[in-house]
Amino acid sequence: MPKVEITIPEHLEMQIAQMVERGEFVNREEAIEDLLSTGIKAYKTSGPMDEEEGATGGGTGLEDDGMMGHDDEYVF
């Protein structure tokens, strides 16, 4: 399996660590792989928003979901 190195904000790392501590995942690697996979599947299902929809306000209204005071925090 290919290796990928990323840098994430500390608050995301803390959330992942908490999920592992609660036993939701065996380890960080499994958590990140599963969360990334889930996010990609969700993206494929909803697809990117067309520029026209964004300009006219015709988007899904989900653009702000998951934004908990952090511009880089998203809910998968």
N, C-alpha and C positions, 0 to 999 in steps of 0.2 A: 504494500500500500504506500502511495507517495506521502512524504512528509511535507507539512506546510507550517511555517512559523508566522504567527501573527502577534501583534501587540494590541491588547484590549485595555479599556479603562479599568481602574482598580475596583470600581463598584460592580462591574460585571464579573470580575475574577472572584470577588467576595460572594456573589450570588451563586456562582458555580460551585465554589467550595462549600457553601451551605447545603446545596442539593446533594453533594457527595456525602457530607457529614450526616445528613438525614437518611442516607441509604437509598436515595432515588437513583443513584448511579454507583457503579463499582469504584470508579476513579475519574479523575479529571478528563482523561483522554476519551473515555466512553461518553461522558457528559457533553463534551464539546462536539464530538462526532454526531451524537444523537440530536443535539440542539441545532447544529448546523444543517443536518439532513432535514429536520422538521421545518426549519426556516425556508430551505430551498423548495421543499414540497409546497409550502404555503404560498411562496412567491409564484411558483408555476401555476398554482390553482387560480390565484387572483390576477397574476400578470402585472406588468408595470402600468402605471397610469399614463394615459395619453396626455401630451402637452395641452391639447385643446380642452380636455376635461378639467385640467387644473386651472386653466385660464378662465373658464366659464363657471367654475364652482360645481361642475357636474361630477366630481369625484365620488368615491364611496363613503367619504366621511371618516374613513379609518386612518387617515394620515396622521392624526394626533394620538391614536391609540398606542399605548405603550410608552408614551413620552412622559416620564415621571420626573420632570425637572431637569432632565439630561438630554441634550440634543443627540446623543449617540446611544441611547438606550431604546431597544425595541423588544416587543413581546413576540415570541415565536409561537 
